[in-house]
Amino acid sequence: MLAPRRGVLRIGTIGAGNIAGAVGLEWAKAGHEIFFSSRNPEELTGLVAQAGPRARAGLPAEAVAFGEVVLLAVPYSAMPQIGRDYGPQLRGKIVIDCGNPYTQRDGPMAAEALAKGTGVASAEYLPGVRLVRAFNAISYRSVTSQAHRTGAKIAIPIAGDDMDAVRVTSDLVVDAGFDPVVVGGLADARRFDQGAPVYTQDLTAAQLREALGLR
């Protein structure tokens, strides 16, 4: 088992679909405690069994209460409801937002989010959280197949305004088997939004920095 770089964290997930499951499994392998959640937690028995003894499942409110860090992995149209239901409990917590707005699925609010930049839009739905955009620009299939690969690892672009939250997220990217690349603040998250040239391209850190003009 891989040892977490900066100690064991309690991580809750709001949503337990493909990307939350794939990333959560890697974090569990690294030794973190994972609380997967959905509206139907009884359907997560297999995921919890796969993740091992450090994992459990329940309702989103329980995952929010459990997590020092919360991975938000829901269809983007759910963001307003997430803010209403859990916003007060999430204040002050590190929230890693990996959702993507798709107009064909999420409707006009997705177009509005992309126009603002998803990092900025998500922060408006979740005031007071320590928000970081990460894991939105990689497919769950690549998480499963490319984690901890030999040679240059696949890069995960990160954006956030809270530098300590960015550091914690960067460590979690490493624990998941990838290479963190900090792109900038939340306003810069649009550079790896859905539809951006680097979105789901599975680039190394050097390739990603070159594509985004980062030093």
N, C-alpha and C positions, 0 to 999 in steps of 0.2 A: 504494500500500500504506500502511496506517495504521501509524504508528510506536508501538511499545509505550511506555507512559507512564514506566516505570521500568526500562528495559533489557530485553534478551531473556532469557527464562527457558526452561529445559529442562523440559518438561511431559510426564510419562508418563500414560497412561490404563490402568487395569485395566478391561477391557471396551471395546468399540468399536461399540456398538449405536447406536440412534437419537440419544440425548442426547449421548453422548460424541462421536459423529461430528459432530453439528451444532455443538456448542461448540468442539470441536477444530478444525474448519474455520475458525471465526471467529478463534481464537487464531493459527492459521497465517497467516491474512490479515494479522493485526496484527504478524507478524514473529517470533513465538515458535517455538521448535523443539518439535515434537510427535512423541512415540513412541506410536502406537496399539498396543494389544495385545489378543490374545485367545488362546484355546487353539488356534485355527486361523488363524494370521496370513496364510497364503496366500490367505485369502478377503478380505483387506483391500487388495488391490492397487488397486482402483478408488478407495477412500477416500484412499489415499496419493497417487495420481495427482491427485486433485481438490485435495488440500491443498497440493501443490507440493513444491519441492525441500527445504524445511525439515522435511518429514515422513518418517517411516519406520514400519515395523511389525515386530512380533516377539511373543515370548511375554511373559506378565505379569512374570516375574522380570527380564527385560531392561528392561521399562518402568520397574519400580521402581528398578533400578540407575541408569537414565538420568536420571530425573526429580528436579529440585529440588523440584518440586511434582508431586503425583500426584492425578489425578482418578479417584475410585472410582465406577464406574458399572456395577454388577452387580445382578442380582436380590437382594433383601435376604436371602433364605435362604442365599446364598453367603457372608455375612459371617463366620460362624464359621470356615469354611475359609480365607477370606482372612486372617483373623487368625493361624491356625495356619501357613499357608504363607509369608506375607510380613510378618507382624507385626514380627519382629526387624529386617528390612531397612527397614521404614517408620519405625521409631522416630526421632524428631527431625526428620522431614520434614513439610512442609505437605501434608496430605491433605484434599482437597475431596470431601466425601461428598454425592453427589446421588441416592443410592438411596432408595427408598420401600418400606416394608413394606406388603404387601397380603395379608390373611389368605387370600383365595381362591387366591392363587398360592404364598405362602410358608408357610402353615400357622400353627400356634400361636405360633411365635416372633415372627411379625409382630404379633400381638395383644399380646404381652409388650412388644415394642419401642414400640408406640404408647402403651401404658399408662405406660411410663417416660418417653416422649418419645424420638424417634429420635436426637437428638443425644446424649443420655445413654447410650442403648443402644449406639450405634456406638462411643462412647469406651470402653465396657467390652470390646468386641471388639478394639479397637486401642489398647491401653495404650501410652502414651509417644509417640504421634504428635501433631502439632500440627493437630488436627482442626478443620475448618470445615464447617458445613452451608451449602450454596449450590447453586443450579441444580436443586434438587429440586422446586420449586414452579412450574416453567414447563415446558410441553410442548416437545418437539423441533420440532414444527411452528411454534410461536411463535418459537423461537430462529431458525429458518430465515427466517421471514417478517418478523419485527419487529426484528431486529438493526440498529442504526444508523438507525432510522427517524427521519424529520424530526419536529420538535416534541418534546414531552415523551416521554422514552423509557420503556419498560417497566421496572419495578423488579424487582430480584432481591433477595429477603430473604436476609440472611446472619446466622449465629450462630456464635460461637466464643469460647473462653476465652483463647486466645493472641492478644493484640492485634496483634502483628506479622504473624501468619498471617492475621488478619482484614484487615489493611491490604493485604497482597499479594493476597488474594482479591478485595478491593474493586477494586483496580487491574485485575485480570483480568476482572472483570465489566464495567468500562468498556471494556477492550480488545475484549470480545466484542460491544459495542454496546448495553449496558444500563446502568441506573442502580442502583448499590448502595445498599441500605438496611440498616444494621446494627441488628438487632432486639435483640441482647443476647448473653449467654453460651450455652453449649450447652444448658443447661436451658430456655432460651427458644426453642430451635428448634422445640419442639412447637407453637408458635403458627403455624407455616406447614407443619406436617406434612400428609401425605396425609389428607384429610377435614376440614381446618381451613377456615373460611370464605374465607380469602384464597388457598387452594391453586388454582393454575392459573387465576387470574382475570385475568391480564395487566393489572395496575393500574399507574398511574404512581407515582412516589415519593410525591407528595403524597397520592394516594388510599390507598396502602398504609399510610403513616404515620397517616392518619386512621382507617383501619379497625382498626389495632392500638393506637391511642391513644398513638402515639409523638410526641415533640416534634421 
